[in-house]
């Protein structure tokens, strides 16, 4: 007998997710809330291909050894070109803005929610593919552009119903660190070590962090944060005056990428069970200089959907799943299938989202199917209902029933 072919696994590729309707509903809810918030404050959406020339991530200013050599999905295409699945969006938007720099009015406010890819060990809050909100302002050197980006980050979380006590925004400025390194006369190698050390602080024991600092000739007191730089203190005071009280100075906030040049920030979850960075960003004034000799100043942030979802779920801020189909038409007989389809078309023209059963199963099975798929309402359609023009609308959650005339159904479902 011929050997039975081995069946393929139903598992997805490691580190990525399948989005069944209930998971897709959560993502749609998150993206809808985000879009409404950022568009309300003047940002417009853009997008780009997931494929970029590999050299974009190796270029000076976007250089990150771990990212380029260990985390990117890079391959040679059939034309011999080396390409990369984008691991982040900032170099892409810098390329796009530089390519049409004279077509835009500035300051230019842009956002996107692309999927990005990094080959790293999947763990809590970190996968190999995720979606990331990117919010950026191009063409302004004003500290108020920095402040606006912080305000948008704050606004995105609070738009979901998060309270100030749920998160904290920690701010620093790369220029202050540069000035500190100059005062300490740190070599380029020592300064790079300091940046890596500060970026890893929250993953280290305090004693190990302090020992590493001392090895660089720096005492913990020198970067304790007891003295808040004047520009950051002014920004924090202005936020407090506007009623925002969870922004604070933290000299250990540095961000990992070399392209940041000024203000940098991280947003932290205050839940002791998830005391980690949710997302961050900062100012990058030289990134478009990779493409021409006229750099355009920029400031922005990126927020991943995995950490955002965990943050929202831990605080019960995600809407429960309900099918986008409003009503299911159960059919008492397959002989009525055509009439039920005609009825469904009438409802759809009235703005109702309707799915139809073909009458192949028992009525009880049809009702179970609607419930299993989280469709909120059911109408049983038989000869009596079609002839009388009166239909019983059943709420499958509460079990409540209401009789509604045929011509009143679109208005009924428009109000539920």
FENTADA-V671164 format. One record per residue. RES is the residue in one letter. OMEGA is omega in whole degrees, 0 to 359 (* if undefined). NEAR is the number of other C-alpha atoms within 8 Angstrom. Layout:
res->{RES RES}
omega->{OMEGA OMEGA}
near->{NEAR NEAR}
//
This chain:
res->{X X X X X X X X X X X X X X X X X X X X X X X X X X X X X X X X X X X X X X X X X X X X X X X X X X X X X X X X X X X X X X X X X X X X X X X X X X X X X X X X X X X X X X X X X X X X X X X X X X X X X X X X X X X X X X X X X X X X X X X X X X X X X X X X X X X X X X X X X X X X X X X X X X X X X X X X X X X X X X X X X X X X X X X X X X X X X X X X X X X X X X X X X X X X X X X X X X X X X X X X X X X X X X X X X X X X X X X X X X X X X X X X X X X X X X X X X X X X X X X X X X X X X X X X X X X X X X X X X X X X X X X X X X X X X X X X X X X X X X X X X X X X X X X X X X X X X X X X X X X X X X X X X X X X X X X X X X X X X X X X X X X X X X X X X X X X X X X X X X X X X X X X X X X X X X X X X X X X X X X X X X X X X X X X X X X X X X X X X X X X X X X X X X X X X X X X X X X X X X X X X X X X X X X X X X X X X X X X}
omega->{179 181 179 181 178 180 178 178 175 179 175 176 185 176 175 184 165 180 171 187 182 176 178 178 179 180 178 178 180 183 179 180 180 182 180 183 186 177 178 181 166 181 180 189 174 174 179 178 176 181 176 171 183 183 180 183 177 186 178 181 175 187 175 189 182 181 186 190 185 190 183 170 184 181 178 181 185 177 179 180 178 183 183 168 190 176 178 187 187 177 179 182 175 177 182 180 178 182 181 188 184 179 187 167 184 4 182 182 185 171 175 176 183 168 182 189 173 178 178 183 179 180 181 177 185 180 180 173 173 175 187 171 174 179 185 169 176 171 178 174 186 173 178 171 175 181 180 179 176 179 178 178 177 184 179 181 181 178 175 182 178 178 178 181 181 183 178 180 182 189 172 177 181 181 178 178 177 180 178 180 179 179 181 181 179 174 179 180 179 179 177 178 179 180 178 181 179 180 182 188 185 178 185 169 182 183 180 178 181 178 180 176 182 178 177 180 182 177 178 181 183 178 184 182 180 178 182 178 187 183 180 177 179 180 181 179 180 175 179 178 179 177 178 191 183 174 182 178 176 183 179 177 187 186 189 186 183 187 178 186 185 180 174 180 173 176 184 172 181 177 181 178 179 186 185 176 177 179 180 181 180 183 178 188 186 189 180 178 173 189 177 185 180 183 177 181 180 175 182 178 175 181 181 183 182 180 178 181 179 178 182 182 182 180 179 182 178 180 177 183 170 180 175 173 183 187 178 178 176 186 184 181 179 178 182 188 182 180 179 176 178 178 180 178 178 179 180 177 176 176 181 178 193 168 187 171 184 177 182 184 175 182 180 179 177 180 178 179 180 180 181 180 174 173 191 185 181 171 174 183 177 181 181 182 181 181 181 183 177 185 175 177 182 173 186 176 184 184 181 177 178 177 182 177 184 183 179 184 178 179 180 182 174 182 180 *}
near->{2 3 4 4 4 4 4 4 4 4 4 7 6 6 9 10 7 5 7 6 7 9 8 9 9 11 9 8 10 9 9 8 10 10 8 8 11 12 9 7 6 7 11 8 7 7 7 5 5 8 8 11 9 10 6 9 10 10 9 6 9 13 12 10 7 7 10 11 7 9 11 14 9 9 7 9 8 5 5 6 8 10 12 12 12 11 10 8 10 7 11 10 8 10 10 8 9 11 7 8 7 5 5 7 6 7 8 9 11 11 13 11 10 9 9 14 13 12 9 8 8 9 6 5 7 9 14 13 11 12 11 13 13 13 13 12 14 12 10 10 7 6 6 6 11 13 9 8 14 8 8 9 9 8 9 11 9 10 10 9 7 11 7 10 7 9 11 13 11 13 15 15 12 12 9 9 8 8 8 8 10 8 7 6 6 10 6 6 7 9 10 8 8 10 10 9 11 10 12 8 11 6 5 8 8 7 6 8 11 10 8 9 13 10 7 8 6 8 9 9 5 7 8 8 9 4 5 8 7 6 6 11 10 8 9 10 8 8 11 9 7 6 6 9 7 9 11 9 11 9 11 9 13 13 11 7 8 9 10 13 12 11 13 16 14 14 12 13 13 11 7 5 4 7 9 7 9 12 12 13 12 13 14 12 13 12 13 14 10 10 8 8 6 6 10 12 12 13 15 13 14 11 11 12 11 11 11 10 9 9 9 12 9 7 7 6 10 8 6 4 8 8 10 6 10 12 13 14 14 15 16 11 9 9 6 12 12 7 7 12 9 8 8 12 8 8 13 10 7 7 8 12 10 12 9 11 11 8 14 7 6 8 10 6 8 11 10 8 8 12 10 7 7 9 16 14 11 15 12 10 12 10 7 6 10 9 6 6 8 10 12 10 11 11 11 11 5 5 7 7 8 7 8 11 9 8 5 8 10 11 7 9 9 8 5 4}
//
